[in-house]
Amino acid sequence: MFFNLLRILLLLLLTGTVSKITLTALNPYQLPLLFSVEGLYSLWWGLRLDLTAAAALATPLVLLLLAGARAGIIKPLLFLAAVWLILTTTGDAIYMLEAGRHVTFEVFTGKGLEQGLLATAFTTYLPQVLAATGLTVAAAFFIWRLALVPSAGRKPAWAYNTALLMAWLVVAATAIRGGWSDAPQSPMSAYKIGDPQQAGLAWNAPYAITYYLSKGEKRAAQQLTPPPSERDLRILARQYDASAEFIAPAKRANVLMVLLESWTAADLYSYAQQVDAAPHFDHLRANSLTTQAMYADGYRTVEGMFATFCSFPNPIGGGVAGTQLQGADYACLPRLLKEQGWDTHFVQGSGKGIVGAFAQTLGFTHSYGKSDYTFEGTENYWGYMDDDIYQFALNKLGSLSAPYLMAINTGTTHDTFLPKESDYVFGKDDRTALRRNVIHHADGALQRFMDALPGVLRAPTLIVLLADHTASIAPEGLQRNAIPFLMLATDGTLPARQLPVQAGQLDVAPTIIDWLGGNVPWFTGQSLLANNYHGFAHYSSGQSVSRIENGRLVRFDVTADDRAECFAIEENGLDLQADNCESTPYSDMLSRARAYTRYTQSLLFAGKTQDFARQLLSK
């Protein structure tokens, strides 16, 4: 019986480990690390997490086996456990390629999107799907051949089995807890290896996904930072005008925002000077107010929405949508304008799902998805493509009375499908080419939309174009966070100028409010129209937070004050050069970044984001 238990545990451990290695080998960005000394160490270090998943799945089978269940019952359940290990590892590997990070709290934000997710997996990530299929067949074969020998003839069997049960429970509890010398581990314990890249390889997806599912939807988000110190508050009080008060917008003008789904600045010639995937956007940018660079705060639509509309950072390593934080009292741009008489609309071409619901959480009165379209159009696996999304928006715009705020989340670049073979102008050799194809196609739809706008805009309108996040982009320098951005006003009140600054999504809402003649003191970004812009860009991944100011970047672990990296940003806004953190500019940046992170995370989790300026007033 002892060897039966050992066989089950080792088979599950081997299934999880082989799945992780196989799926990692299909990731071109992780492949060099996998076959290196550091990679081997990462795999060895991650065995404690792999063992956690294997022990947790094996325990019910062990209990059944000790209770006398036969192999005919144990083997199908063992196969289901192996399939769970393979499927969760595959899903996490695909998400890593798509968003640049592992699945954690996002397990709750895919409801209603299962069809689109499966279709994307089978089209864009076919090698991963085939690998998972092969692993599943191999697991079935080995489980079928597995010998589970009954402990016949042992007297008394109950005493022996009881001893085995006690020993197993001790081993399983130790493995799941991660030992007894410290607090119980979590999936984020992978980052204790000390290097984010190695942590990504040590990560165990089945454990992480099971862990966050077991925590429950209302307990998904976790605060990773301590409360701010008095010194932190004094640092921030010097940076922000704590005495500023809310000023309602005075200009009764329209605001039209387009969230360019998954566009990346690296594919636009006007940013990276390499490829010309979006010539029309580049033309618009040359005749609009824009910045040298713009960076996304997150890696999913709902994260980009929160940073853009609320001018507040997301939870570190995750988002607000689908967690307990979503129900907090946020006074974001859509809600503020709605309270001042603006009509607010959010348009997308896919199912409303978490994005549509989150839009209404932030203050949009009306949220539209593909079920609201009254005409037939061209669809990819997620829903309507951009030409039809824009047509739906144009129809709505033609019927609205000023003032209004409309935000459009595009859809063509949510997939790699294009209607005609000739649309694949960059070929189909790799994910980069496929990404540029859909951006090029989406750029054409954007041009047709912009050409049609004068026919439906009957009042001064501020038009804002920016990406919500990037996707399928190499984790090199700042490519995963650099996004296209521009603003233009139909009444000519914005200059056609490229500001020599590196801004972030946090600055978008303050700029819109400023153009409308208002002010919101709890917005943590800064208006790009300010005479002396001193804003910054911000984003996080795992336990790491990055902050960009004046051509420099600092990156630090929120759980370790002695762990930081510093870089100089090259002129293209994408490439980084390592620099010395001990120099004054970087040390001051780190102090501001840590203070800002601790303070905003504390306010976010306390549900008091509107107190941002108020609590600094006495400092």
C-alpha positions in Angstrom: 0.0 0.0 0.0 2.9 2.4 0.8 4.2 2.0 -2.8 0.7 2.7 -4.2 0.6 6.0 -2.4 4.1 6.8 -3.6 3.2 6.0 -7.2 0.2 8.3 -7.1 2.2 11.2 -5.7 5.1 10.8 -8.0 2.9 10.4 -11.1 1.1 13.7 -10.3 4.3 15.4 -9.5 5.9 14.2 -12.7 2.8 15.3 -14.7 2.9 18.8 -13.3 6.6 19.2 -13.8 6.8 17.8 -17.3 3.8 20.0 -18.3 5.5 23.1 -16.9 8.8 22.3 -18.7 7.0 21.5 -22.0 4.8 24.6 -22.0 7.7 26.8 -21.0 9.7 25.4 -23.8 7.0 26.8 -26.2 7.5 30.3 -24.8 10.2 32.0 -26.8 10.8 34.6 -24.1 11.3 32.0 -21.3 13.1 29.4 -23.4 16.7 30.8 -22.9 16.2 30.8 -19.1 14.8 27.3 -19.1 17.9 25.8 -20.6 20.4 27.5 -18.3 21.9 27.0 -14.9 19.6 29.6 -13.5 16.7 27.8 -15.1 17.6 24.4 -13.6 17.8 26.1 -10.2 14.4 27.7 -10.7 12.9 24.4 -11.6 14.4 22.8 -8.5 13.3 25.7 -6.3 9.8 25.5 -7.7 9.6 21.8 -6.8 8.2 22.8 -3.4 5.2 24.5 -5.2 4.9 21.5 -7.6 4.8 19.2 -4.6 2.1 21.3 -3.0 -0.2 20.9 -6.0 0.6 17.1 -6.3 0.0 16.5 -2.6 -3.3 18.4 -2.6 -4.6 16.5 -5.6 -3.3 13.1 -4.3 -4.9 13.4 -0.8 -8.5 12.5 -1.8 -7.2 9.5 -3.8 -5.1 8.3 -0.9 -8.1 8.5 1.4 -10.2 6.4 -1.0 -7.4 3.9 -1.5 -6.9 3.5 2.2 -10.7 3.1 2.6 -10.5 0.1 0.3 -11.5 1.6 -3.1 -10.4 -0.5 -6.1 -8.2 0.6 -9.0 -11.3 0.9 -11.2 -12.4 3.9 -9.1 -9.0 5.4 -8.3 -7.6 5.5 -11.9 -10.4 7.6 -13.5 -10.1 10.1 -10.6 -6.3 10.1 -11.0 -6.7 10.8 -14.7 -9.0 13.8 -13.9 -6.3 15.1 -11.4 -3.7 14.8 -14.1 -5.9 16.6 -16.7 -6.4 19.5 -14.2 -2.6 19.8 -13.9 -2.1 19.8 -17.6 -5.0 22.2 -18.5 -4.2 24.8 -15.8 -0.5 24.8 -16.8 -1.5 25.2 -20.5 -4.0 28.0 -19.7 -1.4 29.8 -17.6 1.2 29.4 -20.3 -1.1 31.0 -22.9 -2.0 33.9 -20.5 1.7 34.4 -19.9 2.3 34.8 -23.6 -0.8 37.1 -24.0 -0.5 39.3 -21.0 3.1 38.8 -19.8 2.2 37.4 -16.4 0.8 34.4 -14.7 -2.9 33.8 -13.8 -3.8 34.8 -10.2 -6.9 36.8 -9.4 -8.0 36.8 -13.0 -9.6 33.4 -12.6 -12.8 35.3 -11.7 -12.8 37.8 -14.6 -13.2 35.4 -17.5 -16.9 34.6 -16.9 -18.9 34.6 -20.1 -15.8 34.7 -22.2 -15.1 30.9 -22.4 -16.0 30.6 -26.1 -13.7 33.4 -27.1 -10.9 32.1 -24.9 -11.1 28.6 -26.3 -11.3 29.9 -29.9 -8.2 32.0 -29.3 -6.3 29.0 -27.8 -7.1 26.8 -30.8 -6.2 29.4 -33.4 -3.4 31.6 -32.0 -1.9 29.1 -29.6 -2.3 25.8 -31.4 1.2 24.5 -30.4 0.2 24.8 -26.8 -3.1 23.1 -27.4 -1.3 20.2 -29.2 1.2 19.9 -26.4 -1.6 19.7 -23.8 -3.3 17.0 -25.9 -0.1 15.0 -26.1 0.5 15.3 -22.4 -3.1 14.2 -21.7 -2.7 11.1 -23.9 0.6 10.3 -22.2 -1.0 10.7 -18.8 -3.8 8.4 -19.8 -1.4 5.7 -21.0 0.8 5.7 -17.8 -2.3 5.8 -15.5 -3.8 2.8 -17.4 -0.5 0.9 -17.0 -0.1 2.0 -13.4 0.0 -1.0 -11.0 -2.0 -0.5 -7.8 -1.3 -3.6 -5.8 -3.8 -4.5 -3.1 -2.4 -5.1 0.4 -3.9 -8.5 0.6 -2.9 -10.8 3.4 -1.6 -8.1 5.8 -2.9 -8.7 9.3 -4.3 -6.5 10.8 -4.7 -4.2 7.7 -6.5 -1.5 9.6 -3.5 -0.8 11.9 -1.1 -0.6 8.9 -3.5 1.6 6.9 -4.1 3.9 9.9 -0.3 4.3 10.3 0.0 5.1 6.6 -2.9 7.6 6.9 -1.3 9.5 9.8 2.1 9.6 8.0 0.4 10.8 4.8 -1.5 13.6 6.5 1.7 14.8 8.1 3.5 14.8 4.7 0.6 16.3 2.8 0.1 19.1 5.4 3.8 19.9 5.3 3.9 20.0 1.5 0.7 22.1 1.2 1.8 24.5 4.0 5.3 24.8 2.6 7.1 23.6 5.7 6.8 24.6 9.3 9.5 27.2 9.8 7.6 30.2 8.5 4.0 31.4 7.7 2.1 29.2 5.2 3.2 29.7 1.7 1.1 31.1 -1.2 1.6 31.0 -5.0 3.4 34.3 -4.6 6.0 32.5 -2.6 7.7 31.8 -5.9 9.0 35.4 -5.8 11.1 34.5 -2.8 13.6 33.1 -5.2 14.7 36.7 -5.5 14.5 37.2 -9.3 11.3 37.9 -11.1 12.3 35.9 -14.2 13.3 32.9 -12.2 10.1 33.2 -10.1 8.1 33.0 -13.4 9.8 29.6 -14.1 9.4 28.4 -10.5 5.7 29.3 -10.6 3.1 26.5 -10.3 0.0 27.3 -12.2 -2.3 24.5 -10.9 -1.5 25.5 -7.4 -2.0 29.2 -8.1 -5.3 28.8 -9.9 -6.6 26.3 -7.3 -5.5 28.6 -4.5 -7.3 31.7 -5.8 -10.4 29.7 -6.7 -10.5 28.4 -3.2 -10.2 31.8 -1.7 -13.4 32.9 -3.3 -14.3 35.7 -5.6 -14.9 38.3 -2.8 -11.5 37.7 -1.3 -9.4 37.8 -4.5 -7.4 41.0 -4.2 -4.7 41.2 -1.5 -2.8 44.2 -0.2 0.9 43.5 -0.5 2.2 46.8 1.0 2.4 48.1 4.6 0.6 51.3 5.6 2.4 54.5 4.7 4.7 56.0 7.3 4.6 59.7 8.4 7.7 60.2 6.2 5.9 58.8 3.2 3.0 61.2 3.7 5.4 64.2 4.1 7.1 63.2 0.8 3.8 63.1 -1.0 2.6 66.4 0.6 5.6 68.1 -1.1 4.6 66.6 -4.5 0.9 67.3 -4.5 -1.2 70.3 -3.8 -3.2 69.0 -0.8 -5.2 72.2 -0.5 -6.7 71.9 -4.0 -10.5 71.5 -4.1 -12.9 69.8 -6.5 -13.9 72.1 -9.3 -16.8 71.0 -11.5 -16.2 71.1 -15.3 -17.3 74.4 -16.7 -17.0 73.6 -20.4 -20.1 71.7 -21.6 -18.3 69.8 -24.3 -18.3 66.2 -25.5 -15.6 63.6 -24.8 -15.0 60.7 -27.1 -12.4 58.1 -26.0 -11.3 55.1 -28.0 -9.5 52.3 -26.1 -7.4 50.7 -28.8 -7.5 47.1 -27.7 -4.0 45.6 -27.3 -2.2 48.2 -29.5 1.5 48.6 -28.7 3.7 51.6 -29.4 6.5 49.3 -30.6 4.5 48.5 -33.8 4.0 52.2 -34.7 6.7 54.0 -36.8 6.2 57.3 -35.0 7.4 55.6 -31.8 9.9 52.9 -32.5 10.9 53.9 -36.0 11.0 50.3 -37.1 7.7 49.2 -38.8 4.7 51.1 -40.2 1.8 49.1 -38.8 -0.5 52.1 -38.3 0.2 54.9 -40.7 -3.1 56.7 -40.1 -2.5 56.8 -36.4 0.9 58.2 -37.0 -0.6 60.9 -39.3 -3.1 61.8 -36.6 -0.4 61.9 -33.9 1.7 64.3 -36.0 -1.3 66.7 -35.9 -2.5 66.2 -32.3 -1.4 66.7 -28.7 0.7 63.7 -27.7 3.7 62.8 -25.6 7.1 61.3 -26.3 5.9 58.1 -24.7 2.8 56.8 -22.8 2.8 53.7 -20.6 -0.1 51.5 -19.5 -0.7 50.8 -15.8 -1.8 47.2 -16.4 -2.1 44.3 -18.8 -5.8 43.8 -19.1 -8.7 46.0 -20.4 -10.2 46.4 -16.9 -6.8 47.4 -15.5 -6.2 50.0 -18.2 -9.8 51.3 -17.7 -9.2 51.8 -13.9 -6.0 53.7 -14.4 -7.3 55.8 -17.3 -10.7 56.7 -15.9 -9.9 56.9 -12.2 -6.3 58.2 -12.3 -5.4 55.7 -9.6 -3.1 52.7 -9.7 -4.4 49.2 -9.8 -3.8 46.6 -7.0 -0.2 45.5 -7.3 0.0 42.6 -9.7 -3.7 42.6 -10.5 -6.9 44.5 -11.0 -10.0 45.8 -9.3 -12.6 44.2 -11.5 -14.1 40.9 -10.2 -12.6 41.4 -6.7 -14.0 42.8 -3.4 -12.5 46.1 -4.5 -15.0 46.5 -7.4 -17.8 47.5 -5.1 -15.9 50.4 -3.5 -17.0 54.1 -3.9 -14.9 55.3 -6.8 -15.3 58.9 -8.1 -13.9 58.4 -11.5 -14.2 60.4 -14.7 -17.4 58.8 -16.0 -19.2 59.1 -12.7 -18.1 62.7 -12.1 -19.2 63.8 -15.6 -22.5 61.9 -15.2 -23.2 63.7 -11.9 -22.6 67.0 -13.8 -25.1 66.2 -16.5 -23.0 64.3 -19.0 -24.6 61.3 -20.8 -22.2 58.4 -20.4 -21.9 55.4 -22.8 -19.5 52.5 -23.1 -19.3 50.5 -26.3 -17.6 47.3 -27.1 -18.1 44.5 -29.7 -17.8 41.5 -27.5 -20.1 40.2 -24.8 -20.5 42.8 -22.0 -19.0 40.4 -19.4 -16.7 41.8 -16.8 -15.6 44.7 -18.9 -19.1 46.0 -19.5 -20.1 45.6 -15.9 -16.9 47.3 -14.7 -17.5 50.2 -17.0 -20.8 50.8 -15.2 -19.1 50.4 -11.9 -16.9 53.4 -12.9 -19.9 55.5 -13.8 -21.1 54.7 -17.3 -24.8 54.7 -17.4 -25.1 52.7 -20.6 -23.0 49.7 -21.5 -23.3 48.0 -24.9 -22.1 44.6 -26.1 -22.5 42.5 -29.2 -26.0 41.4 -28.2 -27.1 45.1 -28.6 -26.1 45.3 -32.3 -29.1 45.3 -34.6 -27.1 44.6 -37.8 -25.0 41.8 -39.1 -21.3 42.4 -39.4 -17.9 40.8 -39.5 -17.0 38.9 -36.3 -13.9 37.3 -34.9 -13.9 34.8 -32.0 -14.6 37.6 -29.5 -17.3 39.5 -31.3 -17.7 42.3 -33.8 -14.6 43.8 -35.4 -13.7 47.5 -35.4 -15.6 48.7 -38.5 -18.8 47.4 -37.0 -18.0 48.7 -33.5 -17.3 52.1 -34.9 -20.5 52.0 -37.0 -22.5 51.1 -33.8 -20.8 54.1 -32.1 -21.5 56.4 -35.0 -25.2 55.5 -34.9 -25.3 56.2 -31.2 -23.4 59.5 -31.5 -25.8 60.7 -34.1 -28.7 60.4 -31.7 -27.1 61.9 -28.6 -27.5 65.4 -27.2 -24.5 67.2 -25.8 -22.7 66.9 -23.5 -21.7 63.2 -23.5 -18.8 60.9 -22.7 -18.5 57.9 -24.9 -15.7 55.3 -24.6 -15.2 52.7 -27.3 -13.3 49.5 -26.6 -12.2 48.1 -30.0 -12.1 44.4 -30.9 -10.2 43.6 -34.1 -6.9 43.4 -32.2 -8.4 41.1 -29.6 -7.8 38.2 -32.1 -5.6 37.3 -35.1 -8.5 36.7 -37.5 -8.8 39.0 -40.5 -11.6 38.7 -43.2 -9.3 38.3 -46.2 -6.0 36.6 -46.8 -4.7 39.8 -48.4 -5.2 41.5 -45.0 -2.1 39.7 -43.6 0.3 42.3 -45.0 3.1 41.3 -42.6 2.7 37.5 -43.2 2.0 34.8 -40.7 5.4 33.7 -39.7 5.1 34.5 -36.0 3.0 36.2 -33.3 4.7 39.5 -34.0 3.6 39.5 -37.7 0.1 38.4 -36.7 -0.1 41.2 -34.2 1.0 43.8 -36.7 -1.5 42.5 -39.3 -4.5 43.1 -37.0 -3.1 46.5 -35.9 -2.8 47.5 -39.6 -6.3 46.4 -40.3 -7.6 48.2 -37.2 -5.8 51.4 -38.3 -7.7 51.3 -41.5 -11.0 51.0 -39.6 -9.9 53.9 -37.3 -9.3 56.1 -40.4 -12.8 55.4 -41.7 -14.2 56.2 -38.3 -12.3 59.5 -38.0 -13.4 60.4 -41.5 -17.1 59.8 -40.6 -17.0 61.7 -37.3 -17.6 65.2 -38.6 -21.0 64.1 -39.8 -22.2 63.2 -36.3 -20.3 65.6 -34.0 -22.5 68.7 -33.5 -20.6 70.3 -30.6 -17.0 70.8 -29.5 -15.6 67.4 -28.8 -12.3 66.2 -27.2 -11.1 63.0 -28.9 -8.7 60.7 -27.0 -7.1 57.7 -28.6 -5.0 55.4 -26.5 -4.5 51.7 -25.9 -5.8 50.0 -22.9 -2.8 47.7 -22.7 -0.5 45.6 -25.0 -0.6 41.9 -25.8 1.7 39.3 -27.3 4.8 41.5 -27.1 8.3 40.6 -26.1 9.2 41.3 -22.5 12.1 43.5 -23.5 12.6 47.0 -22.0 9.3 48.8 -21.9 7.7 47.2 -24.9 5.0 45.5 -22.8 3.8 48.8 -21.3 4.5 51.4 -24.1 1.2 52.3 -25.8 0.1 54.8 -28.4 -1.7 58.0 -27.3 -3.0 61.3 -28.7 -5.7 63.9 -28.0 -7.3 66.4 -30.3 -10.1 68.9 -30.0 -12.6 69.7 -32.8 -12.7 73.3 -31.7 -8.9 73.7 -32.1 -8.2 74.4 -28.4 -5.4 71.8 -28.2 -2.1 72.5 -29.8 -0.6 70.0 -32.3 2.4 69.3 -30.2 4.5 66.4 -29.0 5.2 67.0 -25.3 8.8 66.0 -24.3 7.5 63.8 -21.4 7.0 60.2 -20.7 3.5 60.0 -19.3 1.1 57.3 -18.0 -2.5 56.4 -18.1 -2.9 58.1 -14.8 -2.6 61.5 -16.6 -5.4 61.0 -19.0 -8.4 61.8 -16.7 -6.8 64.9 -15.2 -6.0 66.2 -18.7 -9.6 65.7 -19.8 -11.0 67.4 -16.6 -8.5 70.2 -17.1 -9.6 70.8 -20.7 -13.2 70.9 -19.4 -12.2 73.6 -16.9 -12.4 71.4 -13.8 -10.1 69.9 -11.2 -10.2 66.6 -9.2 -7.8 66.6 -6.2 -8.0 62.8 -5.7 -6.7 62.1 -9.2 -3.1 61.0 -8.7 -1.9 61.7 -12.2 -1.2 65.2 -13.6 -2.8 67.1 -16.5 -0.6 67.2 -19.6 -1.9 70.8 -20.0 -0.1 71.9 -16.8 2.5 74.6 -17.2 5.1 72.6 -15.3 4.3 69.0 -15.9 6.0 66.8 -13.3 3.9 63.6 -13.6 5.1 60.0 -13.9 4.1 56.6 -15.3 3.5 53.6 -13.1 2.8 49.9 -13.4 3.3 46.6 -11.5 3.8 42.9 -12.1 3.8 40.3 -9.4 5.3 42.0 -6.3 7.4 44.4 -8.4 6.4 48.1 -9.0 8.0 50.3 -11.7 7.9 54.1 -11.8 9.0 56.3 -14.7 10.0 59.9 -14.4 12.2 62.2 -16.5 13.7 59.5 -18.6 14.5 57.2 -15.7 12.9 54.0 -14.3 13.1 52.6 -10.9 11.8 49.1 -10.1 11.4 47.7 -6.6 9.9 44.8 -4.7 7.1 46.0 -2.4 8.0 43.4 0.2 11.7 44.1 0.4 13.1 47.7 0.9 16.6 46.5 -0.1 15.6 45.2 -3.5 15.6 47.7 -6.4 16.8 48.2 -10.0 17.3 51.4 -11.8 17.5 52.2 -15.5 17.9 55.1 -17.9 15.3 55.1 -20.7 16.5 55.6 -24.2 15.0 58.2 -26.5 12.6 55.8 -28.2 10.9 55.2 -24.8 11.3 51.4 -25.1 14.9 50.4 -24.5 16.6 50.5 -21.0 20.1 50.9 -19.8 21.0 49.7 -16.3 22.1 52.5 -14.0 23.3 53.0 -10.5 20.5 53.3 -7.9 22.8 55.0 -5.5 22.8 58.3 -7.4 20.6 61.1 -6.2 18.0 61.1 -8.9 17.2 57.4 -8.5 17.3 57.4 -4.7 14.8 60.3 -4.6 12.6 58.6 -7.2 12.6 55.4 -5.1 11.5 57.3 -2.0 8.6 58.9 -4.0 7.7 55.7 -5.6 7.6 53.7 -2.4 5.7 56.4 -0.6 3.1 56.7 -3.4 2.7 52.9 -3.6 2.1 52.4 0.1 -0.3 55.3 0.3 -2.4 54.6 -2.7 -2.6 50.8 -2.0 -3.7 51.6 1.5 -6.4 54.0 0.3 -7.5 51.5 -2.4 -8.0 48.6 0.0 -9.7 50.9 2.5 -12.1 52.1 -0.1 -11.0 55.7 0.4 -9.4 56.8 -2.8 -11.2 60.1 -2.6 -9.2 60.9 0.5 -5.9 61.1 -1.5 -5.4 64.8 -1.1 -7.4 65.3 2.1 -5.1 63.1 4.2 -2.0 64.9 3.0 -3.4 68.3 4.1 -1.9 68.3 7.6 1.5 67.0 6.6 
